Amino acid sequence: QVQLVESGGGLVQPGGSLRLSCVVSGFTFSSYTMRWYRQAPGKERELVATISSTGGIRSFANSVKGRFTISRDNAKSTVYLQMNSLKPEDTAVYYCHVTYRDTDYWGQGTQVTVSS
């Protein structure tokens, strides 16, 4: 079955960096667009970044442009989110996502807390 497992979250000071990873299984990873979302307490889940199946097309939310990068390693069935210049408002649970055969799949999420 489809599984997405995120890792790499943690506590970081403002201005710091983290790299999130999402390892997937259960489908042909290299054929699908992958996305990272986040959800802060009391807020709706928001799309952070998208990467096409080959990695050639990437897009970002305005709030993270220039600070976050999304990448993928199709040989490892892994998608990454590199987060630099982190701000307190980046604090959230981060989820990776795929739509496979018209069904949305999510990982369990990884907590990112930006605080001094």
N, CA, C and O atoms as a GROMACS GRO file, in nm:
protein
  464
    1GLN      N    1   0.083  -0.118   0.000
    1GLN     CA    2   0.000   0.000   0.000
    1GLN      C    3   0.088   0.125   0.000
    1GLN      O    4   0.208   0.117   0.026
    2VAL      N    5   0.028   0.238  -0.030
    2VAL     CA    6   0.102   0.363  -0.036
    2VAL      C    7   0.140   0.407   0.106
    2VAL      O    8   0.057   0.412   0.196
    3GLN      N    9   0.267   0.439   0.122
    3GLN     CA   10   0.315   0.490   0.250
    3GLN      C   11   0.408   0.607   0.226
    3GLN      O   12   0.489   0.606   0.133
    4LEU      N   13   0.395   0.708   0.310
    4LEU     CA   14   0.482   0.825   0.308
    4LEU      C   15   0.531   0.846   0.451
    4LEU      O   16   0.451   0.855   0.544
    5VAL      N   17   0.662   0.853   0.468
    5VAL     CA   18   0.718   0.866   0.602
    5VAL      C   19   0.813   0.985   0.604
    5VAL      O   20   0.919   0.984   0.540
    6GLU      N   21   0.774   1.089   0.679
    6GLU     CA   22   0.855   1.210   0.691
    6GLU      C   23   0.952   1.198   0.808
    6GLU      O   24   0.929   1.126   0.904
    7SER      N   25   1.061   1.271   0.797
    7SER     CA   26   1.158   1.282   0.906
    7SER      C   27   1.234   1.412   0.890
    7SER      O   28   1.226   1.478   0.786
    8GLY      N   29   1.308   1.449   0.994
    8GLY     CA   30   1.396   1.564   0.986
    8GLY      C   31   1.350   1.688   1.060
    8GLY      O   32   1.422   1.787   1.064
    9GLY      N   33   1.232   1.683   1.118
    9GLY     CA   34   1.184   1.798   1.193
    9GLY      C   35   1.259   1.815   1.324
    9GLY      O   36   1.341   1.731   1.362
   10GLY      N   37   1.228   1.923   1.392
   10GLY     CA   38   1.292   1.948   1.521
   10GLY      C   39   1.278   2.092   1.563
   10GLY      O   40   1.202   2.169   1.504
   11LEU      N   41   1.353   2.126   1.666
   11LEU     CA   42   1.356   2.262   1.720
   11LEU      C   43   1.479   2.334   1.664
   11LEU      O   44   1.590   2.282   1.671
   12VAL      N   45   1.458   2.452   1.610
   12VAL     CA   46   1.568   2.528   1.552
   12VAL      C   47   1.548   2.676   1.586
   12VAL      O   48   1.436   2.724   1.600
   13GLN      N   49   1.658   2.748   1.599
   13GLN     CA   50   1.650   2.890   1.628
   13GLN      C   51   1.615   2.969   1.502
   13GLN      O   52   1.642   2.923   1.391
   14PRO      N   53   1.555   3.085   1.517
   14PRO     CA   54   1.530   3.170   1.400
   14PRO      C   55   1.658   3.194   1.322
   14PRO      O   56   1.765   3.219   1.378
   15GLY      N   57   1.646   3.186   1.189
   15GLY     CA   58   1.762   3.198   1.102
   15GLY      C   59   1.830   3.067   1.071
   15GLY      O   60   1.918   3.061   0.985
   16GLY      N   61   1.791   2.962   1.140
   16GLY     CA   62   1.852   2.831   1.120
   16GLY      C   63   1.795   2.757   1.001
   16GLY      O   64   1.711   2.808   0.926
   17SER      N   65   1.843   2.634   0.984
   17SER     CA   66   1.803   2.551   0.869
   17SER      C   67   1.766   2.411   0.916
   17SER      O   68   1.814   2.362   1.018
   18LEU      N   69   1.681   2.349   0.838
   18LEU     CA   70   1.645   2.208   0.855
   18LEU      C   71   1.622   2.149   0.717
   18LEU      O   72   1.584   2.219   0.624
   19ARG      N   73   1.645   2.019   0.705
   19ARG     CA   74   1.609   1.948   0.582
   19ARG      C   75   1.514   1.835   0.619
   19ARG      O   76   1.547   1.745   0.696
   20LEU      N   77   1.396   1.841   0.562
   20LEU     CA   78   1.298   1.735   0.580
   20LEU      C   79   1.310   1.633   0.468
   20LEU      O   80   1.342   1.667   0.354
   21SER      N   81   1.283   1.507   0.503
   21SER     CA   82   1.283   1.400   0.404
   21SER      C   83   1.149   1.327   0.410
   21SER      O   84   1.085   1.320   0.515
   22CYS      N   85   1.110   1.274   0.297
   22CYS     CA   86   0.988   1.192   0.290
   22CYS      C   87   1.018   1.073   0.201
   22CYS      O   88   1.037   1.087   0.081
   23VAL      N   89   1.020   0.956   0.262
   23VAL     CA   90   1.044   0.832   0.187
   23VAL      C   91   0.908   0.769   0.155
   23VAL      O   92   0.822   0.755   0.242
   24VAL      N   93   0.891   0.732   0.030
   24VAL     CA   94   0.762   0.678  -0.010
   24VAL      C   95   0.775   0.537  -0.063
   24VAL      O   96   0.883   0.494  -0.105
   25SER      N   97   0.665   0.465  -0.061
   25SER     CA   98   0.659   0.330  -0.114
   25SER      C   99   0.516   0.300  -0.156
   25SER      O  100   0.422   0.369  -0.116
   26GLY      N  101   0.502   0.195  -0.237
   26GLY     CA  102   0.369   0.152  -0.278
   26GLY      C  103   0.322   0.200  -0.413
   26GLY      O  104   0.214   0.163  -0.459
   27PHE      N  105   0.403   0.284  -0.478
   27PHE     CA  106   0.371   0.330  -0.612
   27PHE      C  107   0.500   0.370  -0.682
   27PHE      O  108   0.606   0.378  -0.619
   28THR      N  109   0.490   0.395  -0.810
   28THR     CA  110   0.608   0.432  -0.888
   28THR      C  111   0.639   0.579  -0.866
   28THR      O  112   0.586   0.667  -0.934
   29PHE      N  113   0.725   0.603  -0.770
   29PHE     CA  114   0.754   0.738  -0.723
   29PHE      C  115   0.791   0.832  -0.836
   29PHE      O  116   0.747   0.947  -0.840
   30SER      N  117   0.871   0.784  -0.929
   30SER     CA  118   0.925   0.870  -1.034
   30SER      C  119   0.820   0.921  -1.131
   30SER      O  120   0.850   1.005  -1.216
   31SER      N  121   0.698   0.871  -1.120
   31SER     CA  122   0.593   0.910  -1.214
   31SER      C  123   0.499   1.017  -1.158
   31SER      O  124   0.407   1.060  -1.228
   32TYR      N  125   0.520   1.059  -1.033
   32TYR     CA  126   0.421   1.143  -0.967
   32TYR      C  127   0.477   1.273  -0.911
   32TYR      O  128   0.588   1.278  -0.858
   33THR      N  129   0.396   1.377  -0.924
   33THR     CA  130   0.424   1.503  -0.858
   33THR      C  131   0.412   1.486  -0.707
   33THR      O  132   0.322   1.418  -0.657
   34MET      N  133   0.503   1.547  -0.636
   34MET     CA  134   0.503   1.542  -0.490
   34MET      C  135   0.489   1.683  -0.434
   34MET      O  136   0.531   1.782  -0.495
   35ARG      N  137   0.430   1.690  -0.317
   35ARG     CA  138   0.407   1.820  -0.253
   35ARG      C  139   0.441   1.813  -0.104
   35ARG      O  140   0.432   1.708  -0.041
   36TRP      N  141   0.480   1.928  -0.052
   36TRP     CA  142   0.492   1.947   0.092
   36TRP      C  143   0.386   2.048   0.136
   36TRP      O  144   0.368   2.152   0.074
   37TYR      N  145   0.316   2.013   0.242
   37TYR     CA  146   0.220   2.102   0.306
   37TYR      C  147   0.266   2.125   0.450
   37TYR      O  148   0.354   2.057   0.502
   38ARG      N  149   0.203   2.225   0.512
   38ARG     CA  150   0.224   2.245   0.656
   38ARG      C  151   0.095   2.292   0.720
   38ARG      O  152   0.008   2.349   0.655
   39GLN      N  153   0.086   2.265   0.850
   39GLN     CA  154  -0.030   2.309   0.926
   39GLN      C  155   0.016   2.358   1.062
   39GLN      O  156   0.072   2.283   1.142
   40ALA      N  157  -0.010   2.486   1.085
   40ALA     CA  158   0.022   2.546   1.213
   40ALA      C  159  -0.100   2.534   1.305
   40ALA      O  160  -0.212   2.519   1.258
   41PRO      N  161  -0.078   2.541   1.436
   41PRO     CA  162  -0.190   2.530   1.530
   41PRO      C  163  -0.299   2.632   1.501
   41PRO      O  164  -0.271   2.752   1.487
   42GLY      N  165  -0.423   2.586   1.491
   42GLY     CA  166  -0.535   2.675   1.469
   42GLY      C  167  -0.549   2.726   1.328
   42GLY      O  168  -0.634   2.811   1.301
   43LYS      N  169  -0.466   2.675   1.236
   43LYS     CA  170  -0.472   2.723   1.097
   43LYS      C  171  -0.500   2.606   1.003
   43LYS      O  172  -0.484   2.489   1.039
   44GLU      N  173  -0.542   2.641   0.883
   44GLU     CA  174  -0.566   2.538   0.782
   44GLU      C  175  -0.434   2.489   0.724
   44GLU      O  176  -0.332   2.558   0.727
   45ARG      N  177  -0.438   2.369   0.672
   45ARG     CA  178  -0.320   2.314   0.606
   45ARG      C  179  -0.294   2.395   0.479
   45ARG      O  180  -0.387   2.423   0.403
   46GLU      N  181  -0.168   2.431   0.455
   46GLU     CA  182  -0.134   2.510   0.338
   46GLU      C  183  -0.026   2.443   0.256
   46GLU      O  184   0.063   2.376   0.310
   47LEU      N  185  -0.034   2.462   0.125
   47LEU     CA  186   0.066   2.409   0.033
   47LEU      C  187   0.193   2.493   0.043
   47LEU      O  188   0.189   2.616   0.034
   48VAL      N  189   0.304   2.425   0.060
   48VAL     CA  190   0.432   2.493   0.074
   48VAL      C  191   0.514   2.485  -0.055
   48VAL      O  192   0.567   2.586  -0.103
   49ALA      N  193   0.524   2.364  -0.111
   49ALA     CA  194   0.609   2.346  -0.228
   49ALA      C  195   0.563   2.225  -0.309
   49ALA      O  196   0.507   2.130  -0.255
   50THR      N  197   0.588   2.232  -0.439
   50THR     CA  198   0.551   2.126  -0.532
   50THR      C  199   0.668   2.096  -0.624
   50THR      O  200   0.741   2.186  -0.664
   51ILE      N  201   0.686   1.968  -0.657
   51ILE     CA  202   0.790   1.930  -0.752
   51ILE      C  203   0.731   1.827  -0.848
   51ILE      O  204   0.665   1.732  -0.806
   52SER      N  205   0.755   1.847  -0.977
   52SER     CA  206   0.704   1.756  -1.078
   52SER      C  207   0.778   1.622  -1.072
   52SER      O  208   0.876   1.607  -1.000
   53SER      N  209   0.729   1.526  -1.147
   53SER     CA  210   0.783   1.389  -1.140
   53SER      C  211   0.932   1.382  -1.174
   53SER      O  212   1.006   1.304  -1.115
   54THR      N  213   0.975   1.465  -1.269
   54THR     CA  214   1.117   1.464  -1.308
   54THR      C  215   1.199   1.566  -1.230
   54THR      O  216   1.322   1.569  -1.240
   55GLY      N  217   1.131   1.650  -1.154
   55GLY     CA  218   1.201   1.755  -1.081
   55GLY      C  219   1.221   1.882  -1.161
   55GLY      O  220   1.279   1.979  -1.111
   56GLY      N  221   1.175   1.883  -1.285
   56GLY     CA  222   1.200   1.998  -1.370
   56GLY      C  223   1.113   2.118  -1.342
   56GLY      O  224   1.148   2.230  -1.381
   57ILE      N  225   1.002   2.097  -1.276
   57ILE     CA  226   0.911   2.207  -1.243
   57ILE      C  227   0.892   2.210  -1.092
   57ILE      O  228   0.856   2.110  -1.030
   58ARG      N  229   0.917   2.326  -1.035
   58ARG     CA  230   0.904   2.344  -0.891
   58ARG      C  231   0.830   2.474  -0.864
   58ARG      O  232   0.846   2.572  -0.937
   59SER      N  233   0.750   2.475  -0.761
   59SER     CA  234   0.680   2.596  -0.723
   59SER      C  235   0.673   2.605  -0.571
   59SER      O  236   0.682   2.504  -0.500
   60PHE      N  237   0.655   2.729  -0.524
   60PHE     CA  238   0.661   2.754  -0.380
   60PHE      C  239   0.554   2.855  -0.340
   60PHE      O  240   0.513   2.940  -0.419
   61ALA      N  241   0.510   2.843  -0.216
   61ALA     CA  242   0.424   2.946  -0.160
   61ALA      C  243   0.504   3.075  -0.148
   61ALA      O  244   0.625   3.073  -0.126
   62ASN      N  245   0.435   3.187  -0.162
   62ASN     CA  246   0.504   3.316  -0.154
   62ASN      C  247   0.577   3.333  -0.021
   62ASN      O  248   0.682   3.396  -0.014
   63SER      N  249   0.520   3.275   0.084
   63SER     CA  250   0.576   3.293   0.217
   63SER      C  251   0.712   3.225   0.235
   63SER      O  252   0.784   3.256   0.329
   64VAL      N  253   0.746   3.132   0.146
   64VAL     CA  254   0.873   3.059   0.161
   64VAL      C  255   0.967   3.077   0.043
   64VAL      O  256   1.079   3.025   0.044
   65LYS      N  257   0.924   3.149  -0.060
   65LYS     CA  258   1.009   3.169  -0.178
   65LYS      C  259   1.142   3.230  -0.140
   65LYS      O  260   1.148   3.325  -0.061
   66GLY      N  261   1.248   3.176  -0.196
   66GLY     CA  262   1.381   3.226  -0.169
   66GLY      C  263   1.445   3.169  -0.043
   66GLY      O  264   1.564   3.189  -0.019
   67ARG      N  265   1.364   3.098   0.038
   67ARG     CA  266   1.417   3.039   0.162
   67ARG      C  267   1.411   2.886   0.159
   67ARG      O  268   1.498   2.819   0.214
   68PHE      N  269   1.309   2.831   0.095
   68PHE     CA  270   1.290   2.686   0.090
   68PHE      C  271   1.321   2.634  -0.050
   68PHE      O  272   1.300   2.702  -0.149
   69THR      N  273   1.370   2.511  -0.054
   69THR     CA  274   1.395   2.442  -0.180
   69THR      C  275   1.338   2.302  -0.171
   69THR      O  276   1.351   2.236  -0.069
   70ILE      N  277   1.275   2.258  -0.279
   70ILE     CA  278   1.225   2.121  -0.285
   70ILE      C  279   1.307   2.044  -0.388
   70ILE      O  280   1.342   2.097  -0.493
   71SER      N  281   1.336   1.918  -0.356
   71SER     CA  282   1.411   1.834  -0.449
   71SER      C  283   1.366   1.689  -0.431
   71SER      O  284   1.292   1.657  -0.338
   72ARG      N  285   1.410   1.604  -0.520
   72ARG     CA  286   1.373   1.462  -0.512
   72ARG      C  287   1.486   1.377  -0.565
   72ARG      O  288   1.565   1.420  -0.649
   73ASP      N  289   1.492   1.254  -0.513
   73ASP     CA  290   1.584   1.154  -0.561
   73ASP      C  291   1.499   1.034  -0.601
   73ASP      O  292   1.458   0.955  -0.516
   74ASN      N  293   1.474   1.020  -0.729
   74ASN     CA  294   1.384   0.914  -0.773
   74ASN      C  295   1.442   0.775  -0.750
   74ASN      O  296   1.367   0.678  -0.737
   75ALA      N  297   1.573   0.764  -0.746
   75ALA     CA  298   1.635   0.635  -0.719
   75ALA      C  299   1.612   0.591  -0.574
   75ALA      O  300   1.612   0.472  -0.544
   76LYS      N  301   1.592   0.689  -0.486
   76LYS     CA  302   1.569   0.658  -0.345
   76LYS      C  303   1.423   0.675  -0.304
   76LYS      O  304   1.389   0.658  -0.187
   77SER      N  305   1.337   0.709  -0.399
   77SER     CA  306   1.195   0.733  -0.369
   77SER      C  307   1.178   0.830  -0.253
   77SER      O  308   1.099   0.807  -0.162
   78THR      N  309   1.252   0.938  -0.260
   78THR     CA  310   1.255   1.034  -0.150
   78THR      C  311   1.240   1.176  -0.205
   78THR      O  312   1.298   1.212  -0.307
   79VAL      N  313   1.159   1.254  -0.134
   79VAL     CA  314   1.146   1.397  -0.164
   79VAL      C  315   1.196   1.474  -0.042
   79VAL      O  316   1.176   1.433   0.072
   80TYR      N  317   1.260   1.586  -0.070
   80TYR     CA  318   1.323   1.666   0.036
   80TYR      C  319   1.265   1.807   0.038
   80TYR      O  320   1.218   1.859  -0.064
   81LEU      N  321   1.271   1.868   0.155
   81LEU     CA  322   1.240   2.010   0.168
   81LEU      C  323   1.352   2.073   0.249
   81LEU      O  324   1.364   2.050   0.369
   82GLN      N  325   1.434   2.152   0.181
   82GLN     CA  326   1.542   2.224   0.248
   82GLN      C  327   1.487   2.359   0.291
   82GLN      O  328   1.439   2.438   0.209
   83MET      N  329   1.495   2.386   0.420
   83MET     CA  330   1.438   2.508   0.476
   83MET      C  331   1.550   2.591   0.537
   83MET      O  332   1.615   2.548   0.633
   84ASN      N  333   1.572   2.709   0.482
   84ASN     CA  334   1.675   2.800   0.532
   84ASN      C  335   1.612   2.928   0.584
   84ASN      O  336   1.495   2.957   0.557
   85SER      N  337   1.689   3.003   0.659
   85SER     CA  338   1.642   3.131   0.715
   85SER      C  339   1.506   3.115   0.781
   85SER      O  340   1.413   3.193   0.757
   86LEU      N  341   1.495   3.015   0.863
   86LEU     CA  342   1.367   2.984   0.925
   86LEU      C  343   1.320   3.095   1.017
   86LEU      O  344   1.399   3.162   1.084
   87LYS      N  345   1.187   3.113   1.018
   87LYS     CA  346   1.123   3.216   1.100
   87LYS      C  347   1.025   3.149   1.197
   87LYS      O  348   0.981   3.037   1.174
   88PRO      N  349   0.991   3.218   1.306
   88PRO     CA  350   0.893   3.159   1.399
   88PRO      C  351   0.762   3.122   1.330
   88PRO      O  352   0.696   3.026   1.368
   89GLU      N  353   0.724   3.198   1.229
   89GLU     CA  354   0.598   3.168   1.160
   89GLU      C  355   0.606   3.045   1.071
   89GLU      O  356   0.504   3.003   1.014
   90ASP      N  357   0.723   2.986   1.058
   90ASP     CA  358   0.735   2.858   0.987
   90ASP      C  359   0.702   2.738   1.078
   90ASP      O  360   0.696   2.624   1.032
   91THR      N  361   0.681   2.766   1.206
   91THR     CA  362   0.647   2.660   1.300
   91THR      C  363   0.517   2.592   1.259
   91THR      O  364   0.414   2.658   1.242
   92ALA      N  365   0.522   2.461   1.241
   92ALA     CA  366   0.406   2.385   1.193
   92ALA      C  367   0.443   2.237   1.189
   92ALA      O  368   0.558   2.199   1.206
   93VAL      N  369   0.342   2.156   1.165
   93VAL     CA  370   0.365   2.017   1.128
   93VAL      C  371   0.372   2.013   0.976
   93VAL      O  372   0.283   2.064   0.907
   94TYR      N  373   0.477   1.952   0.925
   94TYR     CA  374   0.500   1.945   0.780
   94TYR      C  375   0.466   1.804   0.730
   94TYR      O  376   0.505   1.704   0.789
   95TYR      N  377   0.392   1.801   0.619
   95TYR     CA  378   0.344   1.675   0.562
   95TYR      C  379   0.385   1.665   0.416
   95TYR      O  380   0.381   1.763   0.342
   96CYS      N  381   0.424   1.547   0.374
   96CYS     CA  382   0.438   1.526   0.230
   96CYS      C  383   0.310   1.461   0.179
   96CYS      O  384   0.235   1.399   0.253
   97HIS      N  385   0.288   1.478   0.050
   97HIS     CA  386   0.160   1.442  -0.010
   97HIS      C  387   0.179   1.396  -0.154
   97HIS      O  388   0.266   1.442  -0.226
   98VAL      N  389   0.093   1.302  -0.191
   98VAL     CA  390   0.084   1.260  -0.330
   98VAL      C  391  -0.062   1.227  -0.361
   98VAL      O  392  -0.135   1.176  -0.277
   99THR      N  393  -0.102   1.257  -0.483
   99THR     CA  394  -0.231   1.211  -0.532
   99THR      C  395  -0.204   1.094  -0.625
   99THR      O  396  -0.146   1.111  -0.732
  100TYR      N  397  -0.248   0.979  -0.584
  100TYR     CA  398  -0.222   0.856  -0.658
  100TYR      C  399  -0.355   0.790  -0.689
  100TYR      O  400  -0.433   0.759  -0.599
  101ARG      N  401  -0.381   0.770  -0.816
  101ARG     CA  402  -0.508   0.710  -0.860
  101ARG      C  403  -0.626   0.782  -0.797
  101ARG      O  404  -0.717   0.719  -0.743
  102ASP      N  405  -0.625   0.915  -0.805
  102ASP     CA  406  -0.733   1.003  -0.760
  102ASP      C  407  -0.755   1.002  -0.609
  102ASP      O  408  -0.858   1.051  -0.562
  103THR      N  409  -0.661   0.947  -0.534
  103THR     CA  410  -0.671   0.946  -0.388
  103THR      C  411  -0.554   1.024  -0.330
  103THR      O  412  -0.440   1.009  -0.374
  104ASP      N  413  -0.583   1.107  -0.231
  104ASP     CA  414  -0.478   1.183  -0.163
  104ASP      C  415  -0.418   1.099  -0.050
  104ASP      O  416  -0.488   1.041   0.032
  105TYR      N  417  -0.285   1.095  -0.050
  105TYR     CA  418  -0.212   1.025   0.056
  105TYR      C  419  -0.122   1.124   0.128
  105TYR      O  420  -0.061   1.212   0.066
  106TRP      N  421  -0.114   1.106   0.260
  106TRP     CA  422  -0.034   1.195   0.346
  106TRP      C  423   0.055   1.111   0.435
  106TRP      O  424   0.022   0.998   0.471
  107GLY      N  425   0.168   1.168   0.471
  107GLY     CA  426   0.248   1.107   0.574
  107GLY      C  427   0.193   1.143   0.711
  107GLY      O  428   0.089   1.208   0.724
  108GLN      N  429   0.265   1.099   0.814
  108GLN     CA  430   0.220   1.125   0.952
  108GLN      C  431   0.256   1.264   1.000
  108GLN      O  432   0.204   1.312   1.101
  109GLY      N  433   0.345   1.329   0.926
  109GLY     CA  434   0.387   1.464   0.960
  109GLY      C  435   0.511   1.466   1.048
  109GLY      O  436   0.539   1.371   1.121
  110THR      N  437   0.584   1.576   1.037
  110THR     CA  438   0.700   1.598   1.122
  110THR      C  439   0.695   1.741   1.175
  110THR      O  440   0.674   1.835   1.098
  111GLN      N  441   0.716   1.756   1.305
  111GLN     CA  442   0.701   1.886   1.370
  111GLN      C  443   0.826   1.970   1.348
  111GLN      O  444   0.938   1.924   1.369
  112VAL      N  445   0.806   2.093   1.305
  112VAL     CA  446   0.913   2.193   1.296
  112VAL      C  447   0.876   2.308   1.389
  112VAL      O  448   0.769   2.367   1.377
  113THR      N  449   0.966   2.338   1.481
  113THR     CA  450   0.944   2.448   1.575
  113THR      C  451   1.061   2.544   1.563
  113THR      O  452   1.177   2.506   1.580
  114VAL      N  453   1.029   2.668   1.534
  114VAL     CA  454   1.132   2.772   1.520
  114VAL      C  455   1.115   2.868   1.638
  114VAL      O  456   1.017   2.942   1.647
  115SER      N  457   1.212   2.865   1.727
  115SER     CA  458   1.201   2.944   1.850
  115SER      C  459   1.338   2.964   1.910
  115SER      O  460   1.427   2.879   1.899
  116SER      N  461   1.354   3.079   1.974
  116SER     CA  462   1.479   3.104   2.045
  116SER      C  463   1.467   3.064   2.191
  116SER      O  464   1.562   3.077   2.267
   0.00000   0.00000   0.00000
